[in-house]
Amino acid sequence: MCCECGCGSQGHHYEGRHRPFMGRPFMEFPPLMSLEEEVKTLEELKETLEDRLSKVNKRLEALKR
């Protein structure tokens, strides 16, 4: 069995329908990324998302007034 879904090895994982057995989607990050690189990438993504969320919240509050 190739993943949690029990599909066997039908090769449709590359279409984004399933997750690998370890729980991370294929192609989310380069497969040879080190732990330190992944942490740095995720921290940068988190910062970007927090900035965007702040802008969205400000706009939402302005629209509510």
C-alpha positions in Angstrom: 0.0 0.0 0.0 1.4 3.4 -1.0 -0.6 5.7 1.3 -3.3 6.0 3.9 -6.1 5.8 1.4 -5.4 2.1 0.6 -5.4 2.7 -3.2 -2.4 0.5 -3.8 0.1 2.0 -6.3 -2.2 3.4 -9.0 0.0 6.4 -9.7 -2.8 9.1 -9.2 -1.0 10.7 -6.3 0.7 13.1 -8.7 -2.7 14.6 -9.6 -2.9 15.9 -6.0 -5.8 13.7 -4.9 -3.9 11.9 -2.1 -1.3 12.5 0.5 1.8 10.3 0.9 1.9 8.0 3.9 4.1 10.5 5.9 1.3 13.1 5.7 2.8 15.8 3.5 1.4 16.5 0.0 3.7 15.8 -2.9 5.4 18.9 -4.4 4.7 21.1 -1.4 8.4 21.8 -1.0 11.4 20.5 -2.8 12.0 16.9 -1.7 15.6 17.4 -0.7 15.0 20.4 1.5 16.9 20.3 4.8 15.0 20.7 8.1 16.6 24.1 8.6 15.6 25.2 5.1 12.1 24.0 5.7 11.8 25.8 9.0 13.1 29.1 7.4 10.7 28.7 4.5 7.8 28.1 6.8 8.7 31.0 9.1 8.8 33.3 6.0 5.5 32.0 4.8 4.0 32.6 8.3 5.3 36.2 8.4 3.8 36.8 4.9 0.5 35.4 5.9 0.4 37.4 9.1 1.1 40.6 7.2 -1.7 39.7 4.7 -4.1 38.8 7.5 -3.4 42.2 9.2 -4.3 44.0 6.0 -7.5 42.0 5.6 -8.5 42.7 9.2 -7.9 46.4 8.7 -10.0 46.4 5.5 -12.8 44.4 7.2 -12.9 46.8 10.1 -13.0 49.8 7.8 -15.9 48.3 5.9 -17.9 47.6 9.1 -17.8 51.3 10.1 
